[in-house]
Structures are given as C-alpha cells and as structure tokens.
C-alpha cells in the first residue's frame, strides 16, 4: 500500500510538471500586455494562437506581436503564403492516346495569371507540345479552384482555347510525290484534378491528372492514277484526339 501511494504521488508530480511546462509559453504584445499558455500555431508574419490553462484560445495578428517565448523545443511554426496576386505555374507533362493508338505526346506549359482569393485562380496558358504532324502551340484560358484553405490543397481546373500549328512538314504520297502539309490546328479543351503544396512563402509544387480534347485539321496534295493519267487533288484531314494527361510543375507568386 505504501509503495502504491508513493508511485501515485510521483505520477501526480510528474503530471504537474508536464502541465506547468505546457503552460510556460508566453506571448508578449506591443502594447505591453502578455498572455501565458501553450502556443498551438505560429505563422511567421501572419498570426499566432495560444491556448490558456482554462482552455480558451486567443489569436493575435503579427502586427500586434512583440515576441513569443517558449521553453519547448519546437513551436508549430509555419509560413504565410499569398492568397491574392500574380502567379506563374510552369510545368512539364505527358498526354497518352491519339487516333493511331496509345502514343505519348510530351509538352511544356506555362500559366500566368491572378489569384483572387484562397480558392480562385485564373490565368492565360501558353505551351508547346508534339502532337500529330509536328509541334503544336496551345493558347488557353485556365481556371483553377483550390478546394480547401492552407498550404496544401487539392484543386480542380478547366481550360479551353485554340492550338496553333507549324506549317512546313514534308509529306510523300504512295507514288513518292512530295507535298507540304499545311497544319491549321484547332480548338482544345480539358479538365484537371491535382494537388498543390507550398514549400516556401512564394514557391510551391503542383501535380495533376486529367483529360484533354484536341481538334486538328491539315491539308496536303495527293497524287493518284485514275486509269488514264496522274491526278493531283487536295486532301483535308480532320483529327479528334481524346487523351489522358498528367503533369508536374512549379508555382511562383
């Protein structure tokens, strides 16, 4: 019995020590006042939260904070990121599938735009990718919506615009007659789902998967034998591509 009482007293003293240590954080304000408790969140340059012994939680903006004092080895400290203003997202990507089978089409993209709040981001996207008959240059409107607040969030997005094309690739028909393919590009649309995570106040990483539709048109001359003579006529080729897309990039703001 005596041993049990001693162990119980020791446990109470140990618990009291932990409580005292937990309540040993102090926030000192610029007006000279202070509050003691446990710092539960400290976002540098933005705000600090502290929980008192009574269980009340107080939040103070960085403009009112003189300093935060703690005896614990770590404070749950993070950084504030911009929730409004200019941003750039530059990414590399792959698209899979076209009318000839599961081909891989690489691409490089950049989006410059404006973030309106913690959720909505709109921008203009420019890119270069290799698709049927050579290089293509998509110019798109890009809209993204961050599903939750914070430094890490899933997002959904849509895009739409026009893809320009190079016009100079050589084509040889069945008779070996040369012709220059005249590419005219076409409309493009798509939708994406991704994850964005900040790794600093102004830099983040983003990854996405999604769907891309692309309409393309090309014209070239083709020669054939009609039984009496060689005849050359113009051929118009229309292509409708439905592809799976994935990408990885960096965000700057």
C-alpha positions in Angstrom: 0.0 0.0 0.0 2.8 2.4 0.9 4.5 1.7 -2.4 1.3 2.4 -4.3 0.9 5.8 -2.6 4.5 6.7 -3.4 4.0 5.8 -7.1 0.8 7.7 -7.2 2.4 10.8 -5.7 5.3 10.5 -8.1 2.8 10.3 -11.1 1.0 13.4 -9.9 4.2 15.4 -9.5 5.3 14.3 -13.0 1.9 15.2 -14.5 2.1 18.6 -12.7 5.5 19.2 -14.2 4.3 18.5 -17.7 1.3 20.8 -17.2 3.5 23.5 -15.9 5.9 23.1 -18.8 3.0 23.0 -21.3 1.6 26.3 -19.9 5.0 28.0 -19.9 4.7 29.7 -23.4 4.3 33.5 -23.3 3.1 35.9 -25.9 4.1 39.5 -25.4 2.3 42.2 -27.2 3.5 45.6 -28.4 1.0 47.3 -26.0 3.0 45.8 -23.1 0.5 43.1 -22.1 1.2 39.4 -22.2 -0.7 36.1 -22.1 0.6 32.7 -20.8 -0.4 29.3 -22.1 0.5 26.9 -24.9 1.3 28.2 -28.3 -0.7 26.0 -30.7 0.0 27.8 -34.0 2.6 30.3 -35.1 2.6 31.5 -38.7 5.5 33.9 -39.1 4.5 37.2 -40.4 0.8 36.4 -40.1 -0.6 35.4 -36.7 0.0 33.4 -33.5 -2.5 31.3 -31.5 -2.2 30.4 -27.8 -4.3 28.2 -25.5 -4.6 29.2 -21.9 -4.9 26.8 -18.9 -8.6 27.5 -18.8 -8.9 26.1 -22.4 -9.5 29.5 -24.1 -7.8 30.1 -27.4 -6.6 33.6 -28.4 -5.3 34.7 -31.8 -3.1 37.8 -32.4 -2.0 39.2 -35.7 1.7 39.6 -36.3 1.3 43.4 -36.3 0.4 43.3 -32.6 3.0 40.7 -31.6 6.3 41.9 -29.9 7.7 38.4 -29.4 6.8 34.8 -28.5 8.6 33.0 -25.7 8.7 29.3 -25.1 10.7 26.7 -23.2 9.6 23.9 -25.5 12.0 22.7 -28.2 9.6 23.3 -31.1 6.7 25.6 -31.8 4.2 24.6 -34.5 5.5 27.3 -36.8 4.9 27.7 -40.5 4.9 30.4 -43.0 2.2 32.6 -44.6 1.6 32.3 -48.4 0.0 34.8 -50.7 -3.7 34.4 -51.2 -4.1 37.2 -53.8 -2.0 38.5 -56.6 0.1 37.4 -59.6 1.2 33.8 -60.0 3.1 31.7 -62.5 2.9 27.9 -62.9 5.4 26.2 -65.2 5.1 22.5 -65.8 6.1 19.6 -68.0 3.5 17.0 -69.0 2.6 13.9 -71.0 -0.5 13.0 -72.9 -1.4 9.5 -73.9 -3.5 8.4 -76.8 -4.4 9.5 -80.3 -6.2 8.2 -83.4 -3.3 5.7 -84.1 -3.2 4.2 -80.7 -1.6 4.9 -77.3 1.1 7.3 -78.3 3.0 9.6 -75.8 2.9 13.3 -76.5 5.3 15.4 -74.3 4.7 19.1 -73.6 5.9 22.2 -71.8 3.4 24.7 -70.4 3.3 27.9 -68.5 0.3 29.8 -67.0 0.5 33.4 -65.9 -2.5 34.7 -64.0 -4.1 36.3 -61.0 -5.2 34.6 -57.7 -8.3 36.3 -56.5 -8.6 34.7 -53.0 -7.6 31.4 -51.3 -9.7 29.4 -53.8 -10.0 31.0 -57.2 -7.1 31.4 -59.7 -7.5 32.4 -63.4 -4.8 32.8 -66.0 -3.6 32.6 -69.6 -1.7 29.4 -70.6 0.9 29.0 -73.3 2.5 25.8 -74.3 4.4 23.7 -76.8 3.8 20.0 -77.4 4.5 17.4 -80.0 1.3 16.0 -81.5 0.3 14.6 -84.9 2.4 16.1 -87.8 4.8 18.0 -85.5 4.8 20.8 -83.0 1.6 22.4 -81.6 1.2 25.6 -79.6 -1.9 25.7 -77.3 -3.1 29.1 -76.1 -5.7 28.6 -73.4 -7.7 30.3 -70.7 -7.0 28.5 -67.4 -9.3 28.4 -64.3 -8.3 26.6 -61.1 -10.2 26.2 -57.8 -8.4 25.2 -54.6 -10.8 23.0 -52.6 -9.5 23.9 -49.1 -7.6 26.6 -47.4 -4.0 26.2 -46.4 -0.5 25.5 -47.8 -1.5 22.1 -49.1 -4.8 21.7 -51.1 -6.4 19.6 -53.8 -7.6 21.6 -56.7 -9.8 21.2 -59.8 -9.4 23.1 -63.0 -10.7 23.6 -66.6 -9.1 25.0 -69.7 -10.1 25.9 -73.2 -8.7 27.7 -76.2 -7.0 27.2 -79.6 -4.0 25.3 -80.6 -1.8 26.8 -83.4 0.4 24.5 -85.5 3.6 24.7 -87.5 3.1 24.6 -91.3 6.1 23.1 -93.1 6.3 19.3 -92.7 7.0 17.3 -95.9 4.6 14.6 -96.9 5.2 11.8 -99.6 2.2 10.0 -101.1 2.1 6.4 -102.4 3.8 7.5 -105.6 6.6 9.3 -103.9 5.3 12.7 -104.9 6.3 15.4 -102.3 3.8 17.7 -100.7 3.9 20.2 -97.8 1.4 19.5 -95.0 -0.5 22.7 -94.1 -1.5 22.4 -90.5 -4.3 24.5 -89.2 -4.5 23.5 -85.5 -7.9 23.7 -83.8 -9.8 24.1 -80.6 -8.7 22.4 -77.4 -10.5 21.9 -74.0 -9.7 19.9 -70.9 -10.2 19.3 -67.2 -7.7 18.5 -64.4 -7.6 17.4 -60.8 -4.4 18.0 -58.8 -2.5 18.7 -55.6 -0.7 21.9 -54.7 1.8 22.2 -51.9 3.8 25.2 -50.9 7.4 24.5 -49.9 8.2 28.2 -49.1 6.3 31.5 -48.9 6.5 32.1 -52.7 7.2 28.7 -54.2 5.1 25.5 -54.4 4.9 22.3 -56.4 1.8 21.0 -58.2 0.9 17.7 -59.8 -2.2 16.9 -61.8 -4.0 14.3 -63.9 -6.8 15.0 -66.3 -8.4 14.9 -69.8 -7.6 16.8 -73.0 -9.6 17.1 -76.1 -7.9 18.4 -79.3 -9.3 19.0 -82.7 -6.8 19.3 -85.6 -7.0 20.0 -89.3 -4.4 19.5 -92.0 -4.3 19.8 -95.8 -1.9 18.3 -98.4 -1.8 17.3 -102.0 -2.0 13.7 -103.1 -1.4 12.2 -106.5 -3.1 9.0 -107.8 -3.6 7.2 -111.2 -7.2 7.3 -112.5 -6.6 4.8 -115.2 -5.6 7.3 -117.8 -3.4 9.9 -116.1 -1.9 11.1 -112.9 -4.3 13.3 -111.0 -3.4 15.5 -108.1 -6.0 16.6 -105.6 -6.1 18.3 -102.2 -6.8 16.2 -99.2 -8.3 17.6 -95.9 -7.6 15.6 -92.8 -9.5 16.2 -89.6 -8.4 14.6 -86.3 -10.2 14.4 -83.0 -7.9 13.4 -80.1 -9.2 12.3 -76.7 -6.2 11.9 -74.4 -5.3 11.2 -70.7 -3.0 13.9 -69.4 -0.6 14.2 -66.5 1.9 16.9 -65.4 4.2 18.2 -62.7 5.3 21.8 -62.2 6.4 24.7 -60.0 4.3 27.5 -58.7 5.7 31.0 -58.2 4.0 34.1 -56.7 
